[in-house]
């Protein structure tokens, strides 16, 4: 499948610190990328997106960086809070005839220590 | 909350049985996508429905099938269940708006809103 591994990497950070979550994508033709947050028992929740003609986009407390040369995405969370604890996925957008499908990365567990 | 609902929340079936999962899309959304999320992995695209027809399919066998109804709600059916079908099944709704005006050949990117999922366990 397109997701890899049964054991997700884990990032542990102290409350108030900044977090950086990384993701490698596979399709150099992908033109749109999204970061999702998934809490236990819930579906993925949209955080921020970026188009391939940009290399940086900022939201509220979050920044996404895109490096197309090495097919790499990162999500930066400023002043991480306990409520940020979740699994984070990057997703590439691929177009289908009348819409689009998402290809998800394997995910990273973020644990915030108080 | 996204406004996308799924039922049932949890389901236990035995190998060889058939299952139907249901999804109601967010108001105003005309497209429904289904994803399978195995434990510890990212969601994998099963298929998408638009105008009551399948519109794109991932690497899943024909025993995974679906329907979309005139009110845009959708069903996912899985026949001849296997142990490996145990997973969280996610439904996402979105709106296909066609191509971006003024940009020939550039489809709009339609944000997908996910429901809470149905946890299927096959014994």
Interface residues (C-beta under 8 A of the other chain):
Chain A: X1 X2 X3 X4 X5 X6 X7 X8 X32 X34 X36 X41 X42 X43 X44 X45 X46 X49 X51 X89 X91 X93 X95 X96 X97 X98 X99 X100 X101 X102 X103 X104 X105 X106 X107
Chain B: X2 X4 X31 X33 X35 X38 X39 X40 X41 X42 X43 X44 X45 X48 X50 X51 X55 X56 X58 X59 X90 X92 X94 X96 X107 X109 X110 X111 X112 X113 X114 X115 X116 X117
